[in-house]
Amino acid sequence: MYKLLALNIDGTLLKTNGKLEKKTKEAIEFVKKKDVYITLMTSRNFLSAKKVAKALKLDSYLVTFQGALIAKSLDEKLHESVIPAQKTFDIVHVLEHFNCNVRLLHERYSIGNRKKIKNNMIAKTILGDPFFYPAQFVDSLSDVLRDDPIDVMKIDVFYSDEEERDDIVETIEQAFPELAVTISEGKIELFQKGVSKQNGLIRLGNELGISLKEMVVIGDQIDDMPAIEAAGLGVAMGNAPNEVKAVADWVTRSNEQLGVAYMIKEHFRKQHRQRFLRQIRTIEKK
């Protein structure tokens, strides 16, 4: 009996072209009718994730910014963990010595530098409608932050080669041991320590009275691995790296083959609604 379904967005719910298929929407509706709480877990900003949730007709708490912000709306937050303004300035001051693009992600907007490097990930990560999540680019982040300090949810760093990446990571880890650092192809993400999708799900589960063992977690990214491994049922997409598949209980089809819809229909059709089971237990006791 699983009480919560957690879904990554990019590479899991969405096809490679960013499209949300009708069959996937129908599968989500199917699970909702089973009285299962559905959430999204993503490194996306909240407003971008909320657009996807709206398309799925979800009004649940969303685990966003990699778990730094758990909220139903920006006015209804369950948890937030920000990098304070002074620390943000200090990190930016260090990063500006490297040949990298830096993006500061506030809950309502992002701001980045204009430095040009060869990295195809940059365009892919400017997600969502600019009307909902404005993106500003400036020549000097330090100058902007000196005049207008901000707390941020996370910092994205786009590097041009592996040697540069290793230098950046080593420097940041030595200078700011209180930060969590995650690395993916072309990008480094910086958070406050303790921020992760898994910890985000734990916090949400504590609020709802649902343990990790009562959750189904579906993802395709390296940062999904801890949550997939700890969940009652961890599911890797067919397009996930082999190390993600290795920790999963179930490997479904790829996002191009609508793996979420397939897995949901295969598994949750066997699960009765919780209210139905409670009625059965009441009858049995009589």
Buried (B, 14 or more C-beta within 10 A) or exposed (E): EBBBBBBBBBBBBBBEEEEBBEBBBEBBEBBBEBBBBBBBBBBBBBBBBBBBBEEBEBEBBBBBBBBBBBBBEEEEBBBBBBBEBEBBBBBBBBBBEBEBBBBBBBBEBBBBBEBEBEBEBBEEBBBBEEEBBBBEBEEEBBEBBEEEEBBBBBBBBBBBEEEBBEBBBEBBEEEBEEBBBBBEEBBBBBBBEEBBBBBBBBBBBEEBEBBBEBBBBBBBBBBBBBBBBBBBBBBBBBBBEEEBBEBBBBBBBBBBBBBBBBBBBEBBEEBEEEEEEEEEEEEEEE
